[in-house]
Amino acid sequence: MMKGYKDCVINVDLTEGIITKEKLNPDYIKKYMGGEGYGIALLWNEMPHDAEPLSPDNILSFNTGPMTGTPTPSASRTSVCFISPLTNTIGASNVGSHFGAELKFAGYDTVAFKGKSQKPVYLYIDEQKVELRDASKFWGMNTRETTDAIKEELGKDFKVCCIGQAGEKLSSLACIFSDDCFAGRGGAGAVMGSKNLKAIAVRGTGKVEIADKDAFMAVYKDAYQQLRSEAYTWGPVHGYGTPAWVGGSNDCGILPTRNFIQNQFEKIENVLPYQLWNNTDKYSIRRRACYSCQLGCHKYVVMGDTEVGEMEYETLAAYGPRCGVDDYESICMAGYYTTIYGFDTISGGATISAIMEWYEKGIINKEHTDGLEMTFGNGPAMVEMTRKMGLREGCGDLFADGSYAAAKRIGGKAMDYVMAVKGMEISATDPRGASSMTIAFGTSERGACHMRPYAATIDAFGYVFPDLDINEPIDPFNDAEDKTWLKAIKEYFVVTNLAGICDFNVINVEMKASTIAELYTAITGIEIDKFELLRRAERTIALERALNYERGFTRKDDRLPKRFMTEPAIGGPPKGRVVDMETALDKFYEACSFDMEKGIPTPEKFEELGMADVAEQIYSLNY
């Protein structure tokens, strides 16, 4: 039997209250490896393709990878797959913590839910014992209260993932919480809430077996050295966590400011991370790490009596410069509310920045905001709006499903100021300063996503990566260049979601693709090289695009908001630049062998990937 995998899937029919176990599907493993790839294969093969996101038909799966739970650096990850209520596309959200490793230690690779329970329940997993238990007494609790209450009932050694009030109230921004880590984007928490599933609690005492321990240790040492030798990762990021990026992003002119009206923040000095770290009278910072993580990018902030939680770059950027706010107290409190109520910090801050622009342009007024003065820079109003959104309280109900849904309800010119793709808010990188991010945001299968890939490392920050034939700097302002390199980098990032390792192994192109392939071979005993590794990611992306196509998504949806094509960047290196969306799309589609109108692989490319059956099905549709 192959190592690395536990070869066991838990299937939970919430409608019938039936739990079954089965072996992994070997075809899914061969084609897509595991993790996100396995979860997307479940959606394609075992769910009606027109399933509504909040219907019982939607499958919600938690998928570890073959490296999850091994000593591989940062091998903590679990991919949560579903149909997204935010975008109506595939949903694929990734979470660290210790949950995924514990699931493997209990003997399982995947847990898949379908149907809807009649009452609130949670899934109890203790080694081979798996059962649904009543969660009525936990319903209404926030994420931390739920975690503490379940551990009090079961024992401190259980690992818990759960939803808060945002998930219970079906906010399209709701995420899934696990020890202050999140499956954050796309509304997975709302899908969980729609199924009356409050939590999963797991305990395991097993281990993940490795096929060739000697080979693994040799490659592990090489991988670890690759991480340690990347100066920025092991310097500022190791020290400050991801907030270390905020100054560099501002210098490069890619820091979203005031809903992308600007691309640099004039008050940047006030939100540099040392301001938080050095103010020891007001804040204390604790280093926390996920399973098998040496980097420890999580920086847990305590502000007086308030345990704010993790302060990440995306939270800082979303509730800071993007909203024109420069005081850490407001940024921390907004982040605190997203944590305890359980909703996406990126879309939360982005929605509030849209609210602020709508308010300043007269599209909405105080009647829409419960009297809050929603102007850029008003930190206390931002915090209160965040709280209201998390609870769907008052005007928070209008905004709890994100800026795109709110704009449709508001009408008029509101949609002109929504900075989203496929309904998902763009995260904290301005694509006018990095051509690669034009494609990353525009073509991401789950909506605007900075991790599919975060290629600004290459073109905006000037990294090279010989392991993928990127041997010289890439022009960040040339939408017409060949995008073959970008295809490879996207697949390289997706590989982390299949394998079950953190993308901070690759965000600054630290760990080579060839090294990841060697780790996979040593762990599983299955021979693979970097080309087949990337091919499995390419198959996963192809399947995601096929499912999206069946749900009505084509090239027309792979586009940024018009602001980026019509309003030039006003500062920094990209000053005066706008995005040439159509040229960039043409070049990327060409590199990927996509049909230029359908936005899916050509029949020939599907056949090359061993997916002719998928091509036959979707090319019979007349879109």
C-alpha positions as CSV (number, residue, x, y, z in Angstrom):
1,M,0.0,0.0,0.0
2,M,1.2,3.5,-0.8
3,K,2.5,5.5,2.2
4,G,1.7,9.1,3.1
5,Y,-2.0,8.4,2.5
6,K,-4.2,6.7,5.1
7,D,-6.4,5.3,2.4
8,C,-9.7,6.1,4.2
9,V,-12.5,8.6,3.5
10,I,-15.3,9.4,5.9
11,N,-18.6,10.0,4.1
12,V,-21.3,11.8,6.1
13,D,-24.9,12.0,4.9
14,L,-26.3,14.6,7.2
15,T,-29.9,14.2,6.0
16,E,-30.0,10.6,6.9
17,G,-27.5,10.7,9.8
18,I,-25.5,7.9,8.1
19,I,-21.7,7.7,8.3
20,T,-19.7,5.3,6.1
21,K,-16.1,4.7,5.4
22,E,-14.4,3.8,2.1
23,K,-11.0,3.7,0.5
24,L,-9.5,6.5,-1.4
25,N,-10.4,6.6,-5.1
26,P,-7.1,5.5,-6.8
27,D,-8.0,7.3,-10.0
28,Y,-8.4,10.6,-8.2
29,I,-5.0,10.1,-6.5
30,K,-3.3,9.2,-9.8
31,K,-4.7,12.2,-11.6
32,Y,-4.9,14.9,-8.9
33,M,-2.7,13.7,-6.1
34,G,-4.9,14.7,-3.1
35,G,-5.9,17.7,-1.1
36,E,-7.7,20.2,-3.3
37,G,-7.5,17.9,-6.3
38,Y,-9.3,15.1,-4.4
39,G,-12.0,17.5,-3.3
40,I,-12.6,18.9,-6.8
41,A,-12.8,15.4,-8.2
42,L,-15.6,14.7,-5.6
43,L,-17.5,17.7,-6.8
44,W,-17.1,16.7,-10.5
45,N,-18.0,13.1,-10.1
46,E,-20.3,12.9,-7.1
47,M,-22.4,16.1,-7.1
48,P,-25.0,17.5,-9.5
49,H,-23.1,20.2,-11.4
50,D,-25.9,22.7,-11.0
51,A,-26.1,22.3,-7.3
52,E,-27.0,25.5,-5.4
53,P,-24.3,26.5,-2.9
54,L,-26.5,26.4,0.1
55,S,-28.5,23.4,-0.9
56,P,-28.2,19.9,0.6
57,D,-26.8,18.8,-2.8
58,N,-23.6,20.7,-2.3
59,I,-20.7,18.6,-1.1
60,L,-18.4,20.0,1.5
61,S,-15.2,18.1,1.9
62,F,-12.1,18.4,4.1
63,N,-9.1,17.0,2.2
64,T,-5.6,16.4,3.5
65,G,-2.7,15.8,1.2
66,P,-0.1,13.0,1.2
67,M,2.4,15.3,3.0
68,T,0.0,16.5,5.7
69,G,1.0,15.1,9.1
70,T,4.6,14.2,8.0
71,P,7.7,16.1,9.2
72,T,7.8,17.9,5.8
73,P,8.1,21.7,6.5
74,S,4.7,23.2,7.1
75,A,2.9,20.0,6.3
76,S,-0.3,21.2,8.1
77,R,-2.7,22.0,5.4
78,T,-6.3,20.9,4.7
79,S,-8.1,21.9,1.5
80,V,-11.9,22.6,2.0
81,C,-13.8,22.2,-1.3
82,F,-17.4,23.1,-2.1
83,I,-19.5,25.2,-4.4
84,S,-19.1,28.8,-3.3
85,P,-22.1,30.9,-2.2
86,L,-20.0,34.0,-2.8
87,T,-19.0,33.3,-6.4
88,N,-21.1,30.3,-7.5
89,T,-17.8,28.9,-8.8
90,I,-15.8,26.1,-7.3
91,G,-14.8,26.8,-3.7
92,A,-11.4,25.8,-2.6
93,S,-10.1,27.2,0.7
94,N,-7.1,26.1,2.6
95,V,-6.4,26.0,6.4
96,G,-3.4,25.3,8.5
97,S,-3.4,24.8,12.3
98,H,-3.1,21.2,13.7
99,F,-6.4,19.9,12.5
100,G,-5.3,18.2,9.2
101,A,-2.4,16.4,10.9
102,E,-4.7,15.2,13.6
103,L,-7.1,13.9,11.0
104,K,-4.3,11.9,9.4
105,F,-3.2,10.6,12.9
106,A,-6.8,9.4,13.4
107,G,-6.5,7.4,10.2
108,Y,-8.3,9.6,7.6
109,D,-7.5,11.5,4.4
110,T,-10.8,13.1,3.7
111,V,-14.2,13.9,5.3
112,A,-17.0,14.6,2.9
113,F,-20.5,15.9,3.9
114,K,-23.7,16.0,1.9
115,G,-27.3,16.7,2.8
116,K,-28.5,18.8,5.7
117,S,-29.1,17.9,9.4
118,Q,-32.5,18.7,10.9
119,K,-30.7,20.1,14.0
120,P,-27.3,21.5,14.8
121,V,-24.7,18.7,15.0
122,Y,-20.9,18.3,15.1
123,L,-18.8,15.4,13.9
124,Y,-16.9,13.5,16.6
125,I,-13.8,11.6,15.4
126,D,-11.8,9.6,18.0
127,E,-9.6,7.2,16.1
128,Q,-12.0,4.6,14.6
129,K,-15.1,6.0,16.4
130,V,-16.9,8.4,14.3
131,E,-20.4,9.8,15.1
132,L,-22.7,12.8,14.8
133,R,-23.4,14.5,18.1
134,D,-25.9,17.2,19.1
135,A,-24.5,20.7,18.8
136,S,-27.6,22.7,19.9
137,K,-25.9,24.0,23.0
138,F,-23.0,25.3,20.9
139,W,-25.2,27.1,18.3
140,G,-25.0,30.8,18.8
141,M,-21.5,30.7,20.2
142,N,-18.6,32.4,18.5
143,T,-15.6,30.5,17.1
144,R,-13.4,30.7,20.3
145,E,-16.3,29.9,22.6
146,T,-17.3,26.9,20.5
147,T,-13.7,25.6,20.4
148,D,-13.3,26.0,24.2
149,A,-16.7,24.4,24.9
150,I,-16.1,21.4,22.8
151,K,-12.6,20.9,24.3
152,E,-14.1,21.2,27.7
153,E,-16.6,18.5,26.9
154,L,-14.2,16.1,25.0
155,G,-10.7,16.9,26.2
156,K,-8.0,19.4,25.5
157,D,-6.2,17.0,23.1
158,F,-9.0,17.2,20.5
159,K,-8.4,19.5,17.5
160,V,-11.5,21.5,16.4
161,C,-12.6,23.3,13.4
162,C,-15.9,25.2,13.6
163,I,-18.1,28.2,12.5
164,G,-19.2,31.2,14.3
165,Q,-22.3,33.4,14.0
166,A,-21.4,34.5,10.5
167,G,-21.6,30.9,9.3
168,E,-24.8,30.2,11.2
169,K,-26.4,33.2,9.6
170,L,-25.2,32.1,6.1
171,S,-23.0,35.1,5.4
172,S,-21.3,34.5,2.0
173,L,-18.1,35.7,3.6
174,A,-18.2,33.2,6.4
175,C,-15.1,31.1,7.0
176,I,-14.1,28.0,9.0
177,F,-12.0,28.5,12.1
178,S,-9.4,26.3,13.6
179,D,-7.1,27.6,16.3
180,D,-7.1,31.1,14.9
181,C,-6.4,29.8,11.4
182,F,-9.1,30.0,8.7
183,A,-10.4,28.4,5.6
184,G,-11.1,31.9,4.7
185,R,-12.3,32.6,1.2
186,G,-15.5,31.8,-0.7
187,G,-18.0,31.2,2.1
188,A,-17.2,27.7,3.3
189,G,-18.5,28.7,6.7
190,A,-21.9,29.5,5.1
191,V,-22.0,26.0,3.5
192,M,-21.2,24.5,6.8
193,G,-24.0,26.5,8.4
194,S,-26.5,25.6,5.7
195,K,-26.0,22.0,6.6
196,N,-26.4,22.7,10.4
197,L,-22.9,21.5,10.9
198,K,-21.3,23.5,13.7
199,A,-18.0,21.8,14.1
200,I,-15.7,18.8,13.6
201,A,-13.6,17.5,16.6
202,V,-10.9,15.0,16.0
203,R,-8.3,13.1,18.1
204,G,-5.8,10.6,16.7
205,T,-2.7,8.8,18.1
206,G,-1.4,7.2,14.9
207,K,1.3,8.5,12.5
208,V,1.8,9.0,8.8
209,E,4.1,6.3,7.4
210,I,6.9,7.2,5.1
211,A,8.1,4.8,2.4
212,D,11.8,5.6,2.4
213,K,12.9,7.3,5.6
214,D,16.5,7.7,4.6
215,A,15.7,9.3,1.3
216,F,13.1,11.5,3.0
217,M,15.6,12.8,5.6
218,A,18.1,13.7,2.9
219,V,15.5,15.6,0.9
220,Y,14.0,17.1,4.1
221,K,17.4,18.7,5.0
222,D,17.7,20.1,1.5
223,A,14.1,21.5,1.6
224,Y,14.7,23.0,5.0
225,Q,17.9,24.7,3.8
226,Q,16.1,26.1,0.8
227,L,13.6,27.8,3.2
228,R,16.3,29.0,5.6
229,S,18.4,30.5,2.8
230,E,15.7,32.8,1.5
231,A,16.7,36.0,3.2
232,Y,13.3,37.8,3.2
233,T,11.3,34.7,4.3
234,W,13.7,33.9,7.1
235,G,14.3,37.6,8.0
236,P,11.4,40.0,8.1
237,V,8.7,37.4,7.7
238,H,10.1,35.1,10.4
239,G,10.3,38.1,12.6
240,Y,7.2,40.2,11.9
241,G,5.1,37.7,10.1
242,T,3.3,38.6,6.9
243,P,2.8,42.3,8.0
244,A,6.4,42.6,6.9
245,W,5.1,42.8,3.3
246,V,3.2,46.1,3.8
247,G,6.2,48.4,3.4
248,G,7.6,46.7,0.3
249,S,4.1,46.6,-1.3
250,N,3.8,50.3,-0.7
251,D,7.3,51.0,-2.2
252,C,6.4,48.9,-5.3
253,G,3.1,50.8,-5.8
254,I,0.9,47.7,-5.3
255,L,-0.7,48.5,-1.9
256,P,-4.5,49.0,-2.3
257,T,-5.4,52.3,-0.8
258,R,-9.0,53.7,-0.4
259,N,-10.6,50.9,-2.4
260,F,-7.9,51.0,-5.1
261,I,-8.4,54.7,-5.9
262,Q,-4.7,54.9,-4.9
263,N,-1.9,52.4,-5.0
264,Q,0.3,53.9,-2.2
265,F,-0.6,55.0,1.3
266,E,0.7,58.3,2.4
267,K,0.5,57.3,6.1
268,I,2.4,54.1,5.6
269,E,4.8,54.8,8.5
270,N,1.9,54.5,11.0
271,V,1.1,50.9,9.9
272,L,4.5,49.5,9.6
273,P,4.7,46.4,11.8
274,Y,7.4,47.8,14.2
275,Q,4.7,50.3,15.3
276,L,2.7,47.4,16.7
277,W,5.7,45.3,18.0
278,N,7.4,48.2,19.7
279,N,4.3,49.6,21.5
280,T,4.6,47.2,24.4
281,D,2.5,49.3,26.7
282,K,-0.5,48.6,24.5
283,Y,0.2,45.4,22.7
284,S,1.9,42.0,23.2
285,I,2.8,39.7,20.4
286,R,3.2,36.0,20.6
287,R,4.7,33.7,18.0
288,R,2.5,30.8,17.0
289,A,3.0,28.0,14.5
290,C,1.0,25.4,12.7
291,Y,1.9,21.8,12.7
292,S,5.5,21.1,11.5
293,C,6.2,24.8,10.8
294,Q,9.6,26.3,11.3
295,L,8.7,29.7,10.0
296,G,6.0,30.6,12.5
297,C,4.5,33.5,10.4
298,H,1.5,33.7,12.8
299,K,1.8,36.6,15.2
300,Y,-0.9,36.5,17.9
301,V,-1.8,40.0,19.1
302,V,-3.2,40.8,22.5
303,M,-4.4,44.4,23.1
304,G,-5.2,45.0,26.7
305,D,-7.9,42.5,27.7
306,T,-8.7,41.7,24.1
307,E,-7.1,38.7,22.4
308,V,-7.1,40.1,18.9
309,G,-5.6,36.9,17.3
310,E,-3.4,36.6,14.2
311,M,-2.4,39.9,12.6
312,E,-1.7,39.0,8.9
313,Y,-0.7,41.2,6.0
314,E,-4.1,40.8,4.4
315,T,-5.9,41.9,7.5
316,L,-3.6,44.8,8.0
317,A,-3.9,45.9,4.4
318,A,-7.7,45.3,4.2
319,Y,-8.6,47.3,7.3
320,G,-5.7,49.7,7.1
321,P,-4.7,51.4,3.9
322,R,-7.6,50.0,1.9
323,C,-10.0,51.8,4.2
324,G,-7.7,54.8,4.7
325,V,-7.2,53.8,8.3
326,D,-3.8,54.3,10.0
327,D,-4.4,53.4,13.6
328,Y,-3.6,49.9,14.8
329,E,-6.3,49.9,17.5
330,S,-9.1,50.0,14.9
331,I,-7.3,47.6,12.6
332,C,-6.9,45.1,15.5
333,M,-10.5,45.4,16.6
334,A,-11.8,44.9,13.1
335,G,-9.6,41.8,12.9
336,Y,-10.9,40.6,16.2
337,Y,-14.5,40.7,15.1
338,T,-13.8,38.8,11.9
339,T,-12.0,36.1,14.1
340,I,-14.7,35.6,16.7
341,Y,-17.7,35.8,14.3
342,G,-15.8,33.8,11.7
343,F,-15.7,35.7,8.4
344,D,-13.2,36.5,5.7
345,T,-10.9,39.3,6.7
346,I,-10.0,40.1,3.1
347,S,-13.6,40.4,1.8
348,G,-14.7,42.0,5.0
349,G,-12.3,44.9,4.8
350,A,-12.7,45.1,1.0
351,T,-16.5,45.4,1.4
352,I,-16.1,48.2,3.9
353,S,-13.7,50.0,1.6
354,A,-16.5,49.8,-1.1
355,I,-19.0,51.1,1.5
356,M,-16.8,54.0,2.2
357,E,-16.5,54.9,-1.5
358,W,-20.2,54.5,-2.0
359,Y,-20.8,56.8,1.0
360,E,-18.4,59.5,-0.1
361,K,-19.8,59.5,-3.6
362,G,-23.4,59.8,-2.3
363,I,-24.6,56.4,-3.6
364,I,-25.5,55.4,0.0
365,N,-26.1,57.6,3.1
366,K,-26.6,57.2,6.8
367,E,-29.9,55.5,6.3
368,H,-27.9,52.6,4.7
369,T,-25.3,52.6,7.5
370,D,-27.4,52.9,10.7
371,G,-26.1,56.4,11.1
372,L,-22.4,55.5,10.8
373,E,-20.2,58.2,9.1
374,M,-18.6,55.7,6.7
375,T,-15.8,58.0,5.3
376,F,-12.3,56.8,4.5
377,G,-10.1,56.9,7.5
378,N,-12.9,56.6,10.1
379,G,-11.5,53.7,12.1
380,P,-14.3,53.5,14.8
381,A,-17.0,53.4,12.2
382,M,-15.1,50.7,10.3
383,V,-14.9,48.6,13.5
384,E,-18.6,48.9,14.2
385,M,-19.6,48.1,10.7
386,T,-17.4,44.9,10.9
387,R,-19.2,43.9,14.1
388,K,-22.6,44.4,12.5
389,M,-21.6,42.4,9.4
390,G,-20.5,39.5,11.5
391,L,-23.8,39.3,13.3
392,R,-26.1,40.5,10.4
393,E,-27.2,43.2,12.8
394,G,-29.1,46.1,11.3
395,C,-27.3,47.5,8.2
396,G,-24.9,44.6,8.6
397,D,-27.4,42.4,6.8
398,L,-27.1,44.5,3.6
399,F,-23.3,44.0,3.6
400,A,-22.8,40.5,5.1
401,D,-22.7,38.8,1.7
402,G,-19.9,41.0,0.3
403,S,-19.7,44.1,-1.9
404,Y,-20.9,42.5,-5.1
405,A,-24.2,41.2,-3.5
406,A,-24.6,44.5,-1.7
407,A,-24.1,46.5,-4.9
408,K,-26.8,44.4,-6.7
409,R,-29.3,45.3,-3.9
410,I,-28.3,49.0,-3.8
411,G,-28.4,49.5,-7.5
412,G,-27.4,52.7,-9.4
413,K,-23.7,53.1,-9.9
414,A,-22.7,51.0,-6.9
415,M,-21.3,48.2,-9.0
416,D,-18.8,50.5,-10.6
417,Y,-16.9,50.6,-7.3
418,V,-16.9,46.9,-6.5
419,M,-13.4,45.6,-6.7
420,A,-14.2,41.9,-7.2
421,V,-13.8,39.1,-9.8
422,K,-16.6,36.6,-10.1
423,G,-18.0,38.1,-6.9
424,M,-14.9,37.6,-4.8
425,E,-13.1,40.8,-3.6
426,I,-9.6,41.3,-4.8
427,S,-7.0,41.0,-2.1
428,A,-4.2,43.3,-1.2
429,T,-2.1,43.7,-4.4
430,D,-2.8,46.3,-7.1
431,P,-2.5,44.6,-10.5
432,R,-1.5,47.9,-12.2
433,G,1.8,47.3,-10.5
434,A,2.2,43.6,-11.5
435,S,1.0,42.2,-14.8
436,S,1.1,38.7,-13.3
437,M,-1.5,39.7,-10.8
438,T,-3.8,40.8,-13.6
439,I,-3.9,37.2,-14.6
440,A,-3.8,35.8,-11.1
441,F,-6.9,37.7,-10.0
442,G,-8.7,37.6,-13.4
443,T,-8.4,33.9,-14.1
444,S,-8.5,32.4,-10.6
445,E,-11.0,29.6,-10.6
446,R,-12.4,30.5,-7.2
447,G,-12.7,34.3,-7.8
448,A,-10.1,37.0,-7.2
449,C,-7.3,35.1,-5.4
450,H,-3.8,36.3,-4.6
451,M,-2.5,32.7,-4.1
452,R,-3.3,31.4,-7.6
453,P,-0.5,32.4,-7.8
454,Y,1.2,35.2,-5.8
455,A,3.4,35.9,-8.8
456,A,4.2,39.5,-7.8
457,T,7.2,37.9,-6.1
458,I,8.6,37.3,-9.6
459,D,7.6,40.4,-11.6
460,A,7.1,43.2,-9.1
461,F,9.7,42.2,-6.6
462,G,12.2,40.8,-9.1
463,Y,12.8,37.2,-8.1
464,V,14.1,34.6,-10.5
465,F,13.5,30.8,-10.2
466,P,15.8,28.6,-12.4
467,D,14.0,25.5,-11.3
468,L,11.0,26.6,-13.4
469,D,13.2,28.2,-16.1
470,I,12.7,31.8,-14.9
471,N,16.3,32.8,-15.3
472,E,16.0,36.6,-15.6
473,P,13.7,39.3,-14.2
474,I,10.3,39.7,-15.7
475,D,8.9,43.1,-16.7
476,P,6.0,43.8,-14.3
477,F,4.4,46.2,-16.8
478,N,4.2,44.2,-19.9
479,D,0.8,42.5,-20.5
480,A,1.9,41.4,-23.9
481,E,4.8,39.2,-22.9
482,D,4.7,35.4,-23.1
483,K,3.0,34.0,-20.0
484,T,4.4,30.4,-20.1
485,W,6.4,31.2,-16.9
486,L,3.2,32.3,-15.2
487,K,1.4,29.1,-16.1
488,A,4.2,27.1,-14.4
489,I,4.2,29.3,-11.3
490,K,0.4,28.9,-11.0
491,E,0.7,25.1,-11.1
492,Y,3.6,25.3,-8.6
493,F,1.4,27.1,-6.1
494,V,-1.5,24.7,-6.7
495,V,0.8,21.8,-6.0
496,T,1.0,22.9,-2.3
497,N,-2.8,22.5,-2.0
498,L,-2.6,19.0,-3.5
499,A,0.3,17.9,-1.3
500,G,-0.9,19.4,2.0
501,I,1.9,21.8,2.6
502,C,1.8,25.6,3.3
503,D,2.2,27.9,0.3
504,F,4.7,29.8,2.4
505,N,7.1,27.1,1.2
506,V,6.8,28.7,-2.2
507,I,5.5,32.3,-1.9
508,N,9.1,33.6,-2.3
509,V,10.0,30.6,-4.5
510,E,11.9,29.1,-1.6
511,M,11.3,25.3,-2.1
512,K,12.1,24.0,-5.6
513,A,9.4,22.1,-7.5
514,S,11.9,19.4,-8.0
515,T,12.4,19.1,-4.2
516,I,8.7,18.8,-3.6
517,A,8.6,16.0,-6.2
518,E,11.5,14.2,-4.4
519,L,9.7,14.6,-1.0
520,Y,6.5,13.1,-2.5
521,T,8.5,10.1,-3.9
522,A,10.2,9.5,-0.6
523,I,7.0,9.7,1.4
524,T,4.7,7.7,-0.9
525,G,7.0,5.4,-2.7
526,I,5.5,6.6,-6.0
527,E,8.0,7.8,-8.5
528,I,7.3,11.3,-9.7
529,D,9.3,14.2,-11.2
530,K,8.6,17.9,-11.2
531,F,6.9,17.8,-14.6
532,E,4.3,15.2,-13.5
533,L,3.9,17.1,-10.2
534,L,3.0,20.2,-12.2
535,R,0.8,18.1,-14.5
536,R,-1.3,17.0,-11.6
537,A,-1.9,20.7,-10.7
538,E,-2.7,21.4,-14.3
539,R,-5.3,18.6,-14.3
540,T,-6.9,20.0,-11.2
541,I,-7.1,23.5,-12.7
542,A,-8.6,22.0,-15.9
543,L,-11.2,20.2,-13.9
544,E,-12.1,23.3,-11.9
545,R,-12.5,25.3,-15.1
546,A,-14.6,22.6,-16.6
547,L,-17.0,22.6,-13.6
548,N,-17.1,26.4,-13.7
549,Y,-17.9,26.3,-17.4
550,E,-20.8,24.0,-16.8
551,R,-22.0,26.6,-14.3
552,G,-21.9,29.3,-16.9
553,F,-18.4,30.8,-16.5
554,T,-16.4,31.7,-19.6
555,R,-13.8,34.2,-20.7
556,K,-16.2,37.0,-20.1
557,D,-15.8,36.3,-16.3
558,D,-12.0,36.3,-16.3
559,R,-11.8,40.1,-16.1
560,L,-10.8,42.7,-13.6
561,P,-13.1,45.6,-12.6
562,K,-13.0,48.5,-15.1
563,R,-11.1,50.7,-12.7
564,F,-7.9,48.9,-13.5
565,M,-8.3,49.4,-17.2
566,T,-9.4,53.0,-17.2
567,E,-7.9,54.7,-14.1
568,P,-4.1,54.9,-14.2
569,A,-2.0,54.1,-11.1
570,I,-1.2,57.4,-9.4
571,G,2.1,56.7,-7.6
572,G,5.2,54.5,-7.4
573,P,6.8,52.5,-10.2
574,P,3.5,51.9,-12.0
575,K,2.5,55.5,-12.0
576,G,0.4,56.2,-15.1
577,R,-0.2,52.6,-16.0
578,V,-3.5,50.8,-16.7
579,V,-4.1,47.1,-17.4
580,D,-4.4,45.7,-20.9
581,M,-6.8,43.0,-19.9
582,E,-7.6,41.4,-23.2
583,T,-3.9,41.2,-24.3
584,A,-2.9,39.7,-21.0
585,L,-5.8,37.1,-21.3
586,D,-4.8,36.2,-24.8
587,K,-1.2,35.5,-23.8
588,F,-2.1,33.5,-20.8
589,Y,-4.8,31.5,-22.6
590,E,-2.3,30.8,-25.3
591,A,0.3,29.5,-22.8
592,C,-2.4,27.3,-21.2
593,S,-3.9,26.0,-24.5
594,F,-7.3,27.4,-23.5
595,D,-10.1,28.0,-25.9
596,M,-10.0,31.8,-26.4
597,E,-13.8,32.3,-25.8
598,K,-14.8,29.4,-23.6
599,G,-11.9,29.9,-21.2
600,I,-11.3,26.1,-20.8
601,P,-8.6,23.8,-22.1
602,T,-9.0,22.9,-25.8
603,P,-10.1,19.3,-26.5
604,E,-6.6,18.5,-27.6
605,K,-5.2,19.8,-24.2
606,F,-7.8,17.8,-22.3
607,E,-6.8,14.7,-24.2
608,E,-3.1,15.4,-23.5
609,L,-4.0,15.5,-19.8
610,G,-5.8,12.2,-20.0
611,M,-9.2,13.9,-19.5
612,A,-10.8,13.3,-22.9
613,D,-14.0,12.2,-21.1
614,V,-14.3,15.7,-19.5
615,A,-13.8,17.4,-22.8
616,E,-16.5,15.2,-24.4
617,Q,-19.0,16.2,-21.8
618,I,-18.4,20.0,-21.7
619,Y,-17.8,20.5,-25.4
620,S,-21.3,19.1,-26.0
621,L,-22.7,22.2,-24.3
622,N,-23.6,25.2,-26.4
623,Y,-22.4,28.2,-24.4
